[in-house]
């Protein structure tokens, strides 16, 4: 989008109103403890200990259109943070990999 000053600004997918493209499932957590618990329970989905339905009941998604939401990836996710930078609030993101990523990518054949 364009800022009030006329420069281009990057915004995350969930900041685009009325879009119609598929987007990753996402949540708005307040603490790192919530993220850790959600990731722990996500591993239970991939281990087939709980279903996606059970997981989404425990952790309702923040997507405005669930019909466009894709399932979470077992390998990791992207975190978004609204931070002060260069004199204004702006979105910053970082990639996070789950233990499942390292388990699946560090397998060595004998």
N, C-alpha and C positions, 0 to 999 in steps of 0.2 A: 504494500500500500504506500501511498505518498503521505509524508508528514505535513503538518501545517506550514512548514518552511519550504516545502516542495521537494525534499529529498526522499529517496526510497527507503522504506523501512521493512525489515523482515518481521513477519508475525507467524506464530505457530498455527497449524491447521485448525485448531479449535477456536482461533480468533477470527476465522473467516465466516461471516454470517451467511446462512442459506446456501451452503455449497451442496453439491450432489456427487462428490467423489468419495470412494471408499477411504476410510481413515482407520488408524489403529484404535483398538479399544483403549480408553484412558481413564484415569482416576485423578481426583484432586485430594491428595493427602496433606495433612498438616504437620506430621512428624515423621522422622526416620523410623521410629518404632512401627508405625502403621505400614510403611513400605516394607520393612523387614518381615512382618507378619504376613502381609499379602504375598510376598515372594515365597515364603515358606509354604503357604497354602497352595500357591500356584504349582509348586513342585509336586504336590499331592495329586493335582489334576493330571500331570504328565505321567505320574506313576500309577494312574488309574485307581487311586484311593478314594477320590471324590469326582463328581461329574462337573462339567462346565456349568450346568444349571445351579448346582450347589455353590460353586465358587462365586458366581454372579449374584446369588442371593446374599452371600456373606459380604461381597464387595461390589455393590451396584456401580455400574459404569457411569461416567460423566458425559458420555457422548450424547449429543442432542438428538441424533437419529441412530438408533440401534440397528436399523436395517442396513446402514452403511458401515457399521463397525466390523472390523476384522478381528479374528481371534488373536489373543496374545501369542507372542513367539517364545518358545521355550529357551531360546538363546539369550534373550536380554531385552532391553527397553531403552527408551530415551527419556531423561528427566528434564523438565523445563523449570526454570527458576526466574521469577520476576525480580531483577536486581537493579540497583542504582549503578549507572555507568555513564561516564562522559556527561555528567550533569543531568541525566534523565533516567526514567525507568525504562528498562528494556528486557526483552526475553533472552535468556541464555539457556543453552541446553548442553547436556553431556550424555554420553553413551554409557550404559551399565550392562555388564555381562553377568549372567547367572552362573552358578556352579555347573549347571547342565551344559552350558556352552563349553566350558573347559573339559568336562568329562567326554563330550562327543568329539571335540577337536584335538584332543591329545591322545587319542587311542592309537597305539602303535601295533602294527602286525609283526608277528614273529617269523 
